[in-house]
Amino acid sequence: MAKSDKTRQLRLAQRNAIELLLAGKTDQEVAEAVGVSRQTINSWRNKDELFRAALDARRQELWGAYVERLRQLIGRALQVLEADLLQDDDRRLRQSAAVHVLKCVGLYGANLEPTNPTERWLFDDWTDARLERALKRFWDDGFTES
């Protein structure tokens, strides 16, 4: 009689399979490495709730570590971008870098029009024509410190 799911433990082959799957191996490669069929790996991934839960938990653990590493790089990445934006003579590079920065912070292509009526007057004062002229000066004249 099989143990209930609450007390059942993953076998060594399943624990190894999880690590290999997270390393980017295919089901076939994992199956060969742990000594089971590809169908078994597929069954574990799609039907075995304990295996799926362990795989998801391990995936979350890894992603958490990756996210933390990325957070630690943000300061350095911004310094590099800032230096390129302020110093590079290649206009296309500056434009590309600026667009990537805006995309990363969710502002590229965003509707920045305020929904708060008390802030609306600030936005209304900034017409499309003024914005277009400012952007033209920005790209044509390059970045300048105010």
Secondary structure in CASP SS format (residue, H / E / C, confidence):
PFRMAT SS
TARGET T0000
AUTHOR 0000-0000-0000
METHOD secondary structure of the structure
MODEL  1
M C 1.00
A C 1.00
K C 1.00
S C 1.00
D C 1.00
K C 1.00
T C 1.00
R C 1.00
Q C 1.00
L C 1.00
R C 1.00
L H 1.00
A H 1.00
Q H 1.00
R H 1.00
N H 1.00
A H 1.00
I H 1.00
E H 1.00
L H 1.00
L H 1.00
L H 1.00
A C 1.00
G C 1.00
K C 1.00
T C 1.00
D H 1.00
Q H 1.00
E H 1.00
V H 1.00
A H 1.00
E H 1.00
A H 1.00
V H 1.00
G C 1.00
V C 1.00
S C 1.00
R H 1.00
Q H 1.00
T H 1.00
I H 1.00
N H 1.00
S H 1.00
W H 1.00
R H 1.00
N H 1.00
K H 1.00
D C 1.00
E H 1.00
L H 1.00
F H 1.00
R H 1.00
A H 1.00
A H 1.00
L H 1.00
D H 1.00
A H 1.00
R H 1.00
R H 1.00
Q H 1.00
E H 1.00
L H 1.00
W H 1.00
G H 1.00
A H 1.00
Y H 1.00
V H 1.00
E H 1.00
R H 1.00
L H 1.00
R H 1.00
Q H 1.00
L H 1.00
I H 1.00
G H 1.00
R H 1.00
A H 1.00
L H 1.00
Q H 1.00
V H 1.00
L H 1.00
E H 1.00
A H 1.00
D H 1.00
L H 1.00
L H 1.00
Q H 1.00
D C 1.00
D C 1.00
D C 1.00
R H 1.00
R H 1.00
L H 1.00
R H 1.00
Q H 1.00
S H 1.00
A H 1.00
A H 1.00
V H 1.00
H H 1.00
V H 1.00
L H 1.00
K H 1.00
C H 1.00
V C 1.00
G C 1.00
L C 1.00
Y C 1.00
G C 1.00
A C 1.00
N C 1.00
L C 1.00
E C 1.00
P C 1.00
T C 1.00
N C 1.00
P H 1.00
T H 1.00
E H 1.00
R H 1.00
W H 1.00
L H 1.00
F H 1.00
D H 1.00
D C 1.00
W C 1.00
T C 1.00
D H 1.00
A H 1.00
R H 1.00
L H 1.00
E H 1.00
R H 1.00
A H 1.00
L H 1.00
K H 1.00
R H 1.00
F H 1.00
W H 1.00
D H 1.00
D H 1.00
G C 1.00
F C 1.00
T C 1.00
E C 1.00
S C 1.00
END
